[in-house]
Amino acid sequence: MNNTEFDAIVVGSGPGGATVARELSKRGKRLLILERGGNAPLKGSLLATASIVDAVSVGDNVLMGRTLTTGGTTSVYFGATVPPPLETFLALGIDLSRELDDVERELPLAVLPDELLRPHSIRLRESATALGYDWVQSKMLVDQSKCASGYTPEARWTARNYVQEAVEKGATLINRARVLKVLVEKGRAIGVEYELQKTKKESEIRQAFGTKVIVAAGGAASPIILRKSGIRNVADRGFYCHPSVMVFGTISGLKRGDGFGASMGTLIDGDIHVGDGNFARTLYQLFMLANHRWFRAFLHSKTIGVGVMVREGLGGGLQENDRYYKELTKEDFRKLEKGEEVARQIIRHAGGKNIFKSVVGASHLGGAIRIKEHLDENLETECSNLHVCDGSVLPENVNTPTLTLICLGKYLAKRLSRSL
Ligand SMILES: Cc1cc2nc3c(=O)[nH]c(=O)nc-3n(C[C@H](O)[C@H](O)[C@H](O)COP(=O)(O)OP(=O)(O)OC[C@H]3O[C@@H](n4cnc5c(N)ncnc54)[C@H](O)[C@@H]3O)c2cc1C
């Protein structure tokens, strides 16, 4: 491969990377997508899901889940959305309003009717509403035209859809390609170095060259790639991870039927989010097994769940050994406890019994790369032609980040295509 092979190299194919790749391919640009994970069909079985899910440690026994496969973590996400915080981005010099209009026109984005929701989610909504909580139902990225005969998980939009569109328009996708660093010459990105996993035991170091490099390897991986590429001060103010707990109870009398879950909730005191935690069966089972609740893993239809997530400030850091570490504060724990209390109340009122909570986890990692500090309004680093577009650049007040990342990907692609 030589310098003129690609207009752009996209590292990672989650919603950030997939959107940039799709938009640039649609504009006729020559694209290379390097994806660390494989490209096996998303079967949804326990083994298949376990093989793509990975956990990143962010503190003492605090893990964050991500997915290593084409489409990134949207391969297992719920499909819920919240509108991007337009004001926050405007203050950073980025106007996402046009991109949001485009996404609303292009993607199936709507509040789902009750027929497509899990009966458990409906019971939870009744309980929360009766207790006086403002239980808001968010729009989901679900193509309801595929649900004529009822719930089907394939109706959920994932970033894989955009990768497929990019490939149809001529983009090259290489799977099992883990980018190690960006190649920089005279302060300018010229390509990447990556490890291609050829077989289980055999790998090979390769290089690829392109005019622009867009790092979109997710909140955990991108800061590491940037640091290895010589970008200064990465994670110098630490990171946020939005700590969370899940609270579950057993419940009887609900229909076994499956449906979309995890699309409703309420905000308490401005930064404690309490919401529907009724996952699809496979994810539920994985979660229970990870929490050593072997018996509960078989009680999916008899379990009702509420998730609690709190927004915390920046802190901790990215250590020399590429591990993230942060100690949660007393205030973070107090907020988690307050959310847990509300979750228990809603579950009890819904008829739930044998209530228990999971260990503390992390919802998503971000804040290690900051717009206006590490990136300009073109999402470009101090090294020219090197851009970042994924969860690592999102400000603290973004949760449920997928819609924001799709808008950000469209925004970046528009800017890049002007100079390509
Ligand atoms: C269980 C669960 C449910 C969720 N539900 C929702 C929801 O309902 N709504 C919502 O908005 N968000 C949800 N999220 C969060 C959402 O999925 C993520 O925030 C989003 O996918 C982040 O996008 P990203 O592009 O930053 O990273 P990712 O989606 O993680 O994509 C990064 C990609 O880069 C690849 N990669 C990593 N390292 C390298 C490397 N060195 N070289 C090449 N490729 C690499 C990875 O394999 C991956 O494909 C959920 C998350 C989880 C775990």
The ligand as an SDF file (V2000), in Angstrom:
LIG
                    3D

 53 58  0  0  0  0  0  0  0  0999 V2000
  -25.0980   -3.4210   27.2650 C   0  0  0  0  0  0  0  0  0  0  0  0
  -24.9880   -2.0600   26.6600 C   0  0  0  0  0  0  0  0  0  0  0  0
  -26.1380   -1.3990   26.2760 C   0  0  0  0  0  0  0  0  0  0  0  0
  -26.0540   -0.1210   25.7160 C   0  0  0  0  0  0  0  0  0  0  0  0
  -27.2090    0.4890   25.3180 N   0  0  0  0  0  0  0  0  0  0  0  0
  -27.1390    1.7070   24.7350 C   0  0  0  0  0  0  0  0  0  0  0  0
  -28.3210    2.3290   24.2550 C   0  0  0  0  0  0  0  0  0  0  0  0
  -29.4210    1.8170   24.3610 O   0  0  0  0  0  0  0  0  0  0  0  0
  -28.1800    3.5360   23.6590 N   0  0  0  0  0  0  0  0  0  0  0  0
  -26.9650    4.1570   23.4940 C   0  0  0  0  0  0  0  0  0  0  0  0
  -26.9180    5.2480   22.9320 O   0  0  0  0  0  0  0  0  0  0  0  0
  -25.8500    3.5810   23.9550 N   0  0  0  0  0  0  0  0  0  0  0  0
  -25.8960    2.3740   24.5500 C   0  0  0  0  0  0  0  0  0  0  0  0
  -24.7520    1.7650   24.9580 N   0  0  0  0  0  0  0  0  0  0  0  0
  -23.4650    2.4610   24.7570 C   0  0  0  0  0  0  0  0  0  0  0  0
  -23.0600    2.4960   23.2670 C   0  0  0  0  0  0  0  0  0  0  0  0
  -23.1710    1.2380   22.6780 O   0  0  0  0  0  0  0  0  0  0  0  0
  -21.6160    2.9930   23.1930 C   0  0  0  0  0  0  0  0  0  0  0  0
  -21.5190    4.1850   23.9160 O   0  0  0  0  0  0  0  0  0  0  0  0
  -21.2020    3.2700   21.7360 C   0  0  0  0  0  0  0  0  0  0  0  0
  -21.2590    2.0920   20.9810 O   0  0  0  0  0  0  0  0  0  0  0  0
  -19.7780    3.8120   21.7390 C   0  0  0  0  0  0  0  0  0  0  0  0
  -19.3840    3.9840   20.4150 O   0  0  0  0  0  0  0  0  0  0  0  0
  -17.8320    4.1320   20.0260 P   0  0  0  0  0  0  0  0  0  0  0  0
  -17.7980    4.3290   18.5410 O   0  0  0  0  0  0  0  0  0  0  0  0
  -17.2150    5.1400   20.9040 O   0  0  0  0  0  0  0  0  0  0  0  0
  -17.1750    2.7480   20.4470 O   0  0  0  0  0  0  0  0  0  0  0  0
  -17.5520    1.2540   20.1640 P   0  0  0  0  0  0  0  0  0  0  0  0
  -18.9860    1.1030   19.7900 O   0  0  0  0  0  0  0  0  0  0  0  0
  -17.0730    0.4570   21.3240 O   0  0  0  0  0  0  0  0  0  0  0  0
  -16.6830    0.9190   18.8740 O   0  0  0  0  0  0  0  0  0  0  0  0
  -15.2900    0.8810   18.8790 C   0  0  0  0  0  0  0  0  0  0  0  0
  -14.8290   -0.1190   17.8380 C   0  0  0  0  0  0  0  0  0  0  0  0
  -13.4240   -0.0170   17.7120 O   0  0  0  0  0  0  0  0  0  0  0  0
  -12.8490   -1.3200   17.6790 C   0  0  0  0  0  0  0  0  0  0  0  0
  -11.4840   -1.2140   18.1940 N   0  0  0  0  0  0  0  0  0  0  0  0
  -11.0740   -1.1090   19.4960 C   0  0  0  0  0  0  0  0  0  0  0  0
   -9.7240   -1.0110   19.5480 N   0  0  0  0  0  0  0  0  0  0  0  0
   -9.2840   -1.0340   18.2780 C   0  0  0  0  0  0  0  0  0  0  0  0
   -7.9800   -0.9850   17.6800 C   0  0  0  0  0  0  0  0  0  0  0  0
   -6.8540   -0.8400   18.4220 N   0  0  0  0  0  0  0  0  0  0  0  0
   -7.8780   -1.0750   16.3190 N   0  0  0  0  0  0  0  0  0  0  0  0
   -9.0140   -1.2130   15.5390 C   0  0  0  0  0  0  0  0  0  0  0  0
  -10.2610   -1.2780   16.0570 N   0  0  0  0  0  0  0  0  0  0  0  0
  -10.4060   -1.1810   17.4110 C   0  0  0  0  0  0  0  0  0  0  0  0
  -13.7690   -2.1580   18.5460 C   0  0  0  0  0  0  0  0  0  0  0  0
  -13.6590   -3.5370   18.2340 O   0  0  0  0  0  0  0  0  0  0  0  0
  -15.1340   -1.5660   18.1960 C   0  0  0  0  0  0  0  0  0  0  0  0
  -15.6950   -2.2110   17.0860 O   0  0  0  0  0  0  0  0  0  0  0  0
  -24.7970    0.5020   25.5410 C   0  0  0  0  0  0  0  0  0  0  0  0
  -23.6290   -0.1620   25.9280 C   0  0  0  0  0  0  0  0  0  0  0  0
  -23.7140   -1.4260   26.4830 C   0  0  0  0  0  0  0  0  0  0  0  0
  -22.4530   -2.1310   26.8900 C   0  0  0  0  0  0  0  0  0  0  0  0
  1  2  1  0
  2  3  1  0
  2 52  2  0
  3  4  2  0
  4  5  1  0
  4 50  1  0
  5  6  2  0
  6  7  1  0
  6 13  1  0
  7  8  2  0
  7  9  1  0
  9 10  1  0
 10 11  2  0
 10 12  1  0
 12 13  2  0
 13 14  1  0
 14 15  1  0
 14 50  1  0
 15 16  1  0
 16 17  1  0
 16 18  1  0
 18 19  1  0
 18 20  1  0
 20 21  1  0
 20 22  1  0
 22 23  1  0
 23 24  1  0
 24 25  2  0
 24 26  1  0
 24 27  1  0
 27 28  1  0
 28 29  2  0
 28 30  1  0
 28 31  1  0
 31 32  1  0
 32 33  1  0
 33 34  1  0
 33 48  1  0
 34 35  1  0
 35 36  1  0
 35 46  1  0
 36 37  1  0
 36 45  1  0
 37 38  2  0
 38 39  1  0
 39 40  1  0
 39 45  2  0
 40 41  1  0
 40 42  2  0
 42 43  1  0
 43 44  2  0
 44 45  1  0
 46 47  1  0
 46 48  1  0
 48 49  1  0
 50 51  2  0
 51 52  1  0
 52 53  1  0
M  END
$$$$
